Each structure stands twice: as C-alpha cells, then as structure tokens.
Amino acid sequence: MMKRVCIVGIGWLGEELALALKKLGYDVTGTTTSVIKADRLENALDLVKVFNLTNEEAEFLKGCEILIYTIPPSSSDNYPDLSKQFLGKVLETNPDTTIIYTSSTSVYGNEEREVHEESLINPSSASAKKVAEVEAYIKDTFKKYAIFRLGGLVGGKRHPVKCLEGRKGISKPLAPVNLIHRQDAIRAIVHIISHFKIGIYNLCSENHPLKKSYYNAIAKQYKMRSIEFDDDDFSKDKVVTCNAIKESGFKFKYRSPYDFPVDL
C-alpha cells in the first residue's frame, strides 16, 4: 500500500525531495508559504497546501504516515516554540506518525574534534541552539523519528563559494569543510524511509578538504575571483563523520566535495 508522506516546507531541499518521493510512488503532500509555488506544484504532487507554523488549521495531517519537517530556524524568531506547537498537533492527530527532521551539523559547535552521531552536541550560534531544542523535543516526544544532521548543502546554483568570491581576510583557512550535495541528502532520506531505523544520521561527504585549498580550487575552476584567507589564523574546526547512515547500507554518490555537480 502506498504510504502518505507530508513534507512541511517544500523549499530548496524539500521540493526536490517531494518530487523524488512522488516518482517512487509515494502519496506526497507538501506545504509552502508561497501561493505562486503552490500553484506551480499542484499538478506535480498529490496535494500542496499554503501553510505556515502559525496556522491553526492542519487538516492535511490526517492520514499522514511520515512527516518530514524541513522548516529552517531562520523562518521565525520563535522557531522552537512554533515548531513544538506544530509537532504537538502532529502527535495529537496521529500518534504513530514517523517524524523526519532535517537538522544541522551546527549543533556540534565549532570545536576542533571529530564528531559522530553519539558525540555530545555543543551548539554555539543562536540558530544551532534553536535546532538543538527542536531535536530534543522530537527525541523526547515521538516513538518513531529520524534526525538528519546535514552539513552545508550544495547543488544546482547553490554553493558557498559564491558568498566567498573576491573576499579578503576569510577565517579558518585550515578548517575542514563539511558539505553534502543535495542529491545525496535526498538519496539518504529516501533510503532511511525505505529501511527505517530510529536514530540520528550525520550527512556530509566522506572527504573533508581544507577550506582555503577547496574554495580557491572551485573559484579557479569556475573562473571566479580568488579568495584571500587570513593566513595568520591557524584555528580549525570539526570533522563530521557519517557512521550511522553508512552502517544502514547507504553509499554516497559524491564522496568528495570536488565531485559535486553544480551550475555556477
């Protein structure tokens, strides 16, 4: 029997995930705050709702077997409370719903260390603290959940090098990069939906080139202006390992950020 999936937040990641699940035969509902996007996708998905977290009405949740929550913390200053209120509605409507949350590796903080799924988190930014609070609520509240801690997302026209092009004095030239291509993020989420196991899953490419060498190589490859780093900054950062998703049988398509297909 076809499973019903609800994706709350069909943004840059959620839209492509919704289309991928629809191709695989799932009944897919998506939500967006944009009327224009809802109109554009109404024939591609089974149902598209214009919705935000302050809405009282959430009838689309009925019959939802898998809920994928992709709303980012930047969506609201009150993100943790609004998220918990919404997820509480999900629980009331269907206590057996499986929750999938697209979290962030930022919850580990910025210490120089290797982190895995069982490492203690140490969120330092306001955004990471909000995400960690929602993670904790999901783990404490739902019986079936999968939390995906995503590295920096790359794909299509999106690449962090675009924000760095031509800039000077960029910090941490020796820090490892922790990036994931959108295609691999979607493949991993689909994989866990098909082979479900409760838990936390880090998602980053397996290779972690140093920030300075990687971004200047990409800038050169795409004929962009070079980036000047602060070579007096010897501080580093975390390396994110992805043991849990690999132990589930998943294999990354792009093992290195140098292999990422992009359209810059």
C-alpha positions in Angstrom: 0.0 0.0 0.0 1.3 3.5 -1.0 2.5 5.5 2.0 1.4 9.0 2.6 4.2 11.5 3.2 3.8 15.1 4.2 6.7 17.4 3.7 6.3 20.6 5.8 8.4 23.1 3.9 9.0 22.4 0.2 11.9 24.8 -0.1 15.2 24.3 -1.8 15.7 20.8 -0.4 12.0 19.9 0.3 10.7 20.5 -3.2 13.3 18.2 -4.8 12.7 15.6 -2.1 9.0 15.8 -2.7 9.4 15.2 -6.4 11.8 12.3 -5.8 9.3 10.6 -3.5 6.5 11.2 -5.9 8.4 9.4 -8.6 8.9 6.5 -6.3 5.2 6.1 -5.9 4.5 7.8 -2.6 1.4 9.9 -2.0 3.1 13.3 -1.3 1.6 16.3 0.4 3.8 19.5 0.6 3.4 22.8 2.3 4.7 26.2 1.3 4.1 29.8 2.4 4.1 30.8 -1.3 0.9 30.8 -3.3 2.9 31.0 -6.5 4.9 27.9 -5.6 1.7 26.1 -4.6 0.2 26.8 -8.0 3.3 25.7 -9.8 3.5 22.3 -8.0 -0.2 21.5 -7.7 -0.1 19.0 -10.6 3.3 17.6 -9.6 2.3 16.5 -6.1 -0.9 14.9 -4.7 -1.7 17.9 -2.5 0.0 21.3 -1.9 -1.1 23.5 1.0 -0.2 27.1 1.6 0.7 26.9 5.3 2.9 28.4 7.9 3.5 27.5 11.5 1.1 30.0 12.9 -1.8 28.4 11.1 -4.4 26.8 13.5 -5.9 24.5 10.8 -3.8 21.5 9.8 -6.3 19.1 8.3 -3.7 17.8 5.8 -2.0 16.0 8.7 -4.8 13.4 8.9 -3.6 10.1 7.5 0.0 11.3 7.3 2.2 8.2 8.0 5.6 10.0 7.5 6.1 13.7 8.2 9.3 15.4 7.0 9.9 18.6 8.8 12.3 20.8 6.8 11.4 24.3 8.1 14.7 26.1 9.0 15.3 28.1 12.1 15.6 31.3 10.0 11.8 31.1 9.4 10.9 32.6 12.7 12.3 34.2 15.8 10.1 31.9 17.8 11.1 28.8 15.8 11.5 26.4 18.7 8.1 27.1 20.3 6.2 27.3 17.0 7.9 24.0 15.9 6.9 22.3 19.1 3.3 23.5 18.9 3.0 22.3 15.3 4.7 18.9 16.1 2.3 18.6 19.1 -0.6 18.8 16.6 1.0 16.1 14.6 1.2 13.9 17.6 -2.5 14.6 18.6 -3.7 13.8 15.0 -1.7 10.6 14.6 0.5 9.3 17.5 2.1 6.8 15.1 3.4 9.3 12.6 7.1 8.8 11.8 8.9 12.1 12.1 11.9 13.0 9.9 13.7 16.2 10.8 16.3 17.9 8.6 18.6 19.3 11.3 22.2 20.6 11.0 25.7 19.6 11.9 26.0 23.1 13.5 24.6 21.5 16.7 28.1 20.1 17.3 29.6 23.5 17.6 32.9 24.6 16.2 35.5 22.8 18.3 38.4 21.1 16.7 37.3 17.5 17.0 35.9 14.5 15.1 32.2 14.1 15.7 29.9 11.2 15.1 26.2 10.7 15.9 26.8 9.9 19.5 29.1 12.8 20.2 27.9 15.4 22.7 26.4 18.4 21.0 27.6 21.9 21.8 25.6 24.5 19.8 27.1 27.9 19.9 25.1 30.0 17.4 21.6 31.1 18.1 20.4 29.2 15.1 22.1 25.9 16.2 20.6 26.3 19.7 17.1 26.6 18.2 17.7 23.4 16.1 19.0 21.5 19.1 15.9 22.4 21.1 13.6 21.0 18.3 15.8 17.9 18.1 15.4 17.3 21.8 11.6 17.7 21.6 11.4 15.2 18.8 13.5 12.6 20.6 11.6 13.1 23.9 8.1 13.1 22.3 7.9 10.8 19.3 8.2 7.0 19.2 9.5 6.9 15.6 11.9 9.5 14.4 15.0 10.1 12.2 17.0 13.2 12.6 19.3 14.1 9.7 22.1 16.5 10.7 23.1 18.0 7.4 26.4 19.6 6.5 26.5 22.6 4.2 24.2 22.0 1.3 25.4 22.3 -2.2 23.6 21.7 -5.5 22.2 23.4 -8.6 23.2 27.1 -8.4 23.8 26.9 -4.7 27.4 26.8 -3.4 29.1 28.6 -0.5 31.9 29.7 -2.8 29.5 32.3 -4.3 29.4 34.0 -0.9 33.2 34.0 -0.6 34.2 35.1 -4.1 36.6 38.0 -4.1 36.5 38.5 -0.3 39.6 39.1 1.9 40.5 38.0 5.4 38.4 34.9 5.5 38.9 33.0 8.8 39.9 29.4 9.4 41.8 28.6 6.1 42.9 25.3 7.7 39.5 24.2 8.7 38.0 21.1 7.1 34.8 21.6 5.0 31.7 19.5 5.9 29.5 19.7 2.8 26.8 17.5 1.3 25.3 17.5 -2.1 21.5 17.9 -2.3 21.2 14.7 -4.4 23.0 12.6 -1.7 20.9 14.3 1.1 17.7 13.3 -0.8 19.0 9.8 -1.5 19.9 9.3 2.2 16.5 10.4 3.4 14.7 8.1 0.9 17.0 5.3 1.9 16.0 5.6 5.6 12.3 5.9 4.7 12.7 2.6 2.9 14.9 0.9 5.5 13.6 2.7 8.6 15.6 2.7 11.8 15.1 5.2 14.6 18.1 7.4 15.2 20.4 10.3 14.2 22.2 10.5 10.9 25.0 12.8 10.0 25.1 13.7 6.3 28.4 15.0 4.9 30.6 13.9 2.1 33.3 11.5 3.3 36.2 13.7 2.3 37.0 16.9 4.0 39.4 19.1 2.1 40.8 22.2 3.8 38.8 25.4 3.4 41.4 27.5 1.7 42.5 24.9 -0.9 39.0 23.8 -1.6 37.3 27.1 -2.2 40.1 28.6 -4.2 40.2 25.5 -6.4 36.4 25.8 -7.0 36.8 29.5 -7.7 39.5 28.8 -10.2 37.5 26.0 -11.8 34.5 28.3 -12.4 36.7 31.4 -13.3 35.6 33.3 -10.2 37.6 35.9 -8.3 40.1 34.4 -5.9 39.5 34.4 -2.2 42.0 35.7 0.3 42.2 33.9 3.6 43.7 35.0 6.9 46.9 33.0 6.9 47.6 34.0 10.5 44.5 32.1 11.6 45.6 28.6 12.5 42.3 27.6 14.2 40.5 24.6 12.8 37.0 23.1 13.2 35.2 19.8 13.5 35.3 16.9 11.1 31.8 15.3 10.7 31.8 11.5 10.2 28.7 9.7 9.0 28.9 6.2 10.5 25.2 5.7 11.1 24.0 6.2 7.5 26.8 4.0 6.1 26.0 1.3 8.7 22.5 1.3 7.3 23.8 0.2 3.9 23.8 3.7 2.2 26.6 4.7 -0.1 27.3 8.2 -1.0 27.3 9.1 -4.7 29.7 12.0 -4.2 32.4 11.1 -1.7 34.3 14.3 -2.2 33.1 17.9 -2.5 35.3 18.2 -5.5 32.9 15.8 -7.3 29.8 17.8 -6.7 27.9 18.7 -9.9 26.9 22.4 -9.7 25.7 25.0 -12.1 27.7 28.1 -11.2 
